[in-house]
Amino acid sequence: MITLPLILLAAIMKAVADTLMFHYDTSVFKHLTPKFWNPVESYKYVKPLPFTKYKPDGWHLANSGLIICFIAAAVFHDIHLKWYFVLPALGVLFNLTFNLFYNKILR
């Protein structure tokens, strides 16, 4: 079942994005290049990709990873599993993983 790892990875990506945005100064990222990891700084320095306004910095890449994981989880989901079991279970696992990374591991 590839859906579970994709949902857990999505939760980690969400925790990275939120940590960068709201707790950069107290996070594990504070010792890394601020021009890439600190959303306040990276906004000034990271150039958008050609023909787009997409800036490939830590915050944007983490959010993009979140979206890709959710879409991939939907595409690869086993349709034989009942949604009314899977949805609450994956929701709980997403929130537990997010909170573990956001409140403990990344800070």
Buried (B, 14 or more C-beta within 10 A) or exposed (E): EEBEEBBBBBBBBBBBBBBBBEBBEEBEBEEEEBBBBBBEBBEEEBEEEEEEEEBBBBBBBBBBBBEBBBEBBEEEBEEEEEEEEBEEEBEEBBEEBBEBBBEEEBB
